[in-house]
Amino acid sequence: LVGGKATPVAVQGDCSYSVYAGPCLEYVVQSRLESLRLGMGVTSLARQVYGALVPAVSSEGQIGDKSRDREPLHVYVMSRLKGVTHLDFILSHDSPDNSPKSSASRRRLMAGVAR
């Protein structure tokens, strides 16, 4: 879909399987079961509201069909955002995620996003 190479995302989500892909691994290609597919209207609205803080998402179709015993997979391509993942952020700090220090950091982040 995007050319180049592909490498699995180190920590997978509960609802999808994702790989970084492209000549410079600049995309995320994700597959999800039909019952867990993304709402393209919601992704579009999020991008309109939050701009570059939300990846551009395109639906690239599905693999399989509903007539079989298994759900089809829906495939998406997303622009890969620069920065640190939430998990990497948590692991790079000595405090647990629910500590006062982490709570203060989250408040600052959300205030910045809201501004």
Secondary structure, DSSP 4 states (H G I P E B T S, - for coil): ---BEEEE-SS--SS-EEEEEETTS-EEEEEEEGGG---HHHHHHHHHHHGGGS--EEEEEEES-TTSSSPPEEEEEEEPPPS--HHHHHHTSSS-TTSHHHHHHHHHHHHHHH-
